[in-house]
Structure formats: C-alpha cells, structure tokens
Amino acid sequence: MVPLALFSFNVGVELGQLIYIAVVLVAIHLVQRVYELPRQAVVASAYVIGTIAAFWSIDRFDSMFM
C-alpha cells in the first residue's frame, strides 16, 4: 500500500511540475510576441536562475553531510 501511495504522490508532483513549466513557457511566448526583450534581459535572467539553482544545490549538498 505504501509503495503505491509514494508512486502516486511522485507522479502527481512530476505532473504538477510539467504543467507549471508549460504555463511558464506559454506566458514567455506570449510576452515575446508583444514585447521585444533586450538581449541583456535574457542573459541576466539566465544568470539569476543559474545562481538560485547553484545556491539550492550547494545548500542541499551541504545538508546531506551535516
């Protein structure tokens, strides 16, 4: 019973993430059709996302060994 519950929970989480990504991609596409984003804005947003991802990764890696 527990493995089925865990599997169902994980499938639900993954589906939620896929739906969220789809909504964000559609929103980005619609914004790009209306506004021309400067190249610096695209590069800056990539650096911000990468910095947050690196922080989370380091934080989780550090907490694994404490």
C-alpha positions in Angstrom: 0.0 0.0 0.0 2.8 2.4 0.9 4.7 1.9 -2.4 1.6 2.7 -4.4 1.0 5.8 -2.4 4.6 7.0 -2.8 4.4 6.3 -6.5 1.1 8.2 -6.9 2.5 11.1 -4.9 5.7 11.3 -7.1 3.7 11.1 -10.3 1.4 13.9 -9.1 4.4 16.1 -8.2 6.1 15.5 -11.6 2.8 16.2 -13.4 2.5 19.4 -11.5 6.0 20.5 -12.4 5.4 19.7 -16.1 2.1 21.7 -16.1 3.9 24.6 -14.3 6.7 24.6 -16.9 4.2 24.5 -19.8 2.3 27.5 -18.3 5.5 29.5 -17.9 6.7 28.7 -21.5 3.3 29.8 -22.9 3.5 33.0 -20.9 7.0 33.7 -22.1 6.0 33.1 -25.7 3.0 35.5 -25.4 5.2 38.2 -23.8 7.8 37.8 -26.5 5.1 38.2 -29.2 4.1 41.6 -27.6 7.4 42.9 -26.4 10.9 42.6 -27.8 13.1 41.7 -24.9 16.6 43.1 -25.0 19.4 40.6 -25.1 20.7 41.8 -21.7 17.4 40.9 -20.1 17.6 37.3 -21.4 21.2 36.9 -20.3 20.5 38.4 -16.9 17.5 36.2 -16.2 19.6 33.1 -17.1 22.3 34.2 -14.6 19.7 34.8 -11.9 18.1 31.4 -12.4 21.5 29.7 -12.5 22.6 31.4 -9.3 19.5 30.3 -7.5 19.9 26.8 -8.7 23.6 26.7 -7.7 22.7 28.0 -4.2 20.0 25.4 -3.7 22.3 22.6 -4.9 25.1 23.7 -2.6 22.7 24.1 0.3 21.2 20.6 -0.2 24.6 19.0 -0.8 25.9 20.6 2.4 22.9 19.5 4.5 23.5 15.9 3.3 26.8 15.7 5.2 25.9 17.5 8.3 
